[in-house]
Amino acid sequence: MKKSYCPTCGSSFVRAVYREGLVERLLSYVNVVPFRCQLCMTRFRSISPDADHNRQVSDRRQYTRLAASIEAQVLDKQQPAVTNRITDISMDGCTLQTTGFLKGTLIELVLKPSVESETIRIEKAMVCSVRPSSIGLRFLDVQLEYQRRLAQVVLGLLVGQGLEFTVNA
């Protein structure tokens, strides 16, 4: 079985994603599958003889969510600053334990991954799901500097959780 690696960063932390367009649907007949790197966010195609694209019908996420416990603060001039907790995170979004937001609301978020690391500012995140004690956020606007810090956090979680990961340098 051939393992897929990101052509940009060499990471094996890649995920098969939904086919987009006619070309990718046709390529899937010859086992060429679209992937998304979970660290550098590159989308690419690769041969995958055992790829099961049927699983994607139920899971449309392009990024794997990793369990986490990260402090975060929603920046809102109309509300006092309150520290919340992120329970899972990816390069594309997170689950935040908080209430009072409607689906479609745009918010600004500051993540505090640990005492020694610098904060990560998410300039714009959209509330995509609302549950009784949490909301699901999708990151829409993250500056490159903060995106790199977020990738380091995701990589740290990946290594800390013992998930299979290699870098082909």
N, C-alpha and C positions, 0 to 999 in steps of 0.2 A: 504494500500500500504506500503510495507516494504522498508525502506530507507537503502541504502548500506553505510557502514562505512569502512574506511581503517583498515585492521587488524594490521598494524604497528603503525600508529600514532593516530588512532581513529577519523580522520577527516571525515566529511560528504562531503567534497569538492572532490568528485570522479566523474569520467566520464566513461561511457561505451565506450569501444574502439573496434577496429577491431578484429575479431576472427583470431587467428593464428593457422593453422594446422587442421588436421582432428579431433583431440580430441575436440577442442573448437567448431568446427562446429557441431559435434555430440551432445555435451553438450547443445548447444543452443536449441535443440529440447525439452529438459526438463527444459528450462528457466534458465540455468546456463550461465551467461554472464561474459565476461572478463571486468574488470574495471581498471582504472589507477588513483591513488591518485594524485591530482594536487599539493600537497605540498611536500610529501616525495618521490614521483615518484614510489611507489610500484605498481606493477601490480598483480592483484588477480582476482579470480572468485567468483561470488556470485549469489544466486538465485534472479531473478528479473522477477516476473510474468508479468509486463507490459512493459518490455524493448522493444524498437523499434529499432532493429538493421538495419532496412532499411535506416534510416537516415545517416548511416555511408557510404553509397555509395557515397554521395556528400561531406562528411566531414571526411577526413582521419586523421586529427590531433588527437593526443592522449592527448593533453593538451589544456585547455581553454585559449584563449588569453584575457587578461584584459586590458581595456583602461588605458593608463598611460601617464605621461609626465615626462620623466627621461632624464637627461643629459647623454650623452655617447661620448666617444672619441675613434676613430679607431687609433690603434697604428700601424704606418707604417713609416719605416725609410726613404722611398722615398718621402713621402708627409709631409707637415707641419701639426702640430697638429691642428685639427679643432673640435670644440664641436658641436655635432649633437643632435637630440632629438629622443628618443624612444617614439612611439605613442601607442604601445600595447606590452604586454610581457606575457610570461608564463615561466614555469620551463625549457622549451625546446627550446625557441626561442623568437624572437621579430621582430617588424617592426622598421626600422631605417630610419629617414628622411635624405637621402644622395643620391648622384648619383656618377657615375663613376666606378662602380664595375660590373663585369660580373658574370653571373650565374656560380656557382662552385668555385668561388674565396674563399680562406681561409683567414680569418682576425683575428686579436686579438683586443679585445674590453675592455674598462674600463667604467663601469657604475657608475654614481654618483647619487644615489637615492634621497638624500636630504642633506642639509648642515650638519646635526648632525650625519648622519649615515656614516659608512665606505664605501669605494669604493668596487666594485665587479669586479673582473678580469675574463674575459672569455678568456681563453688561445687560444681556437680555435673555430671559428664559420664559417659556410659555407653559402654563399649567395645562397639561394634556389629560390628566385624570384626577378625579377627586374621590377620596375614600373617607371613611369616618374619622380617621386620625392622621391621615397623611395625604400628600398630593404627589403626583408624578410630574416631573418637569422635563422639558426638552430644551437643551441649550441652543439658542439661536445666534448669539453674538458673543464670541470669546476672542479677545486679542491674542495674537500669536504667543506672546510672553506667558500669558496665563494658560494657554493651551499646552505649552511645553510643561508647565508645572503640573497641570492636570494629568498629562501623560505619565509623569514621574509618580504621581499618587496611584494611578491605575496600575502601573508596573509594580509598585511596592505591594499593592493588594494582591496582585497576581502571584508574585513570589511568596508572599506571606501565607496565602491560602494553598500553596503547594500545587497549583494547577500546572499542567504540562506546558512548558514554554522554553523556547530556545531562540537564540539570535544567530543567524547565519551571516557572519561578518565578512 
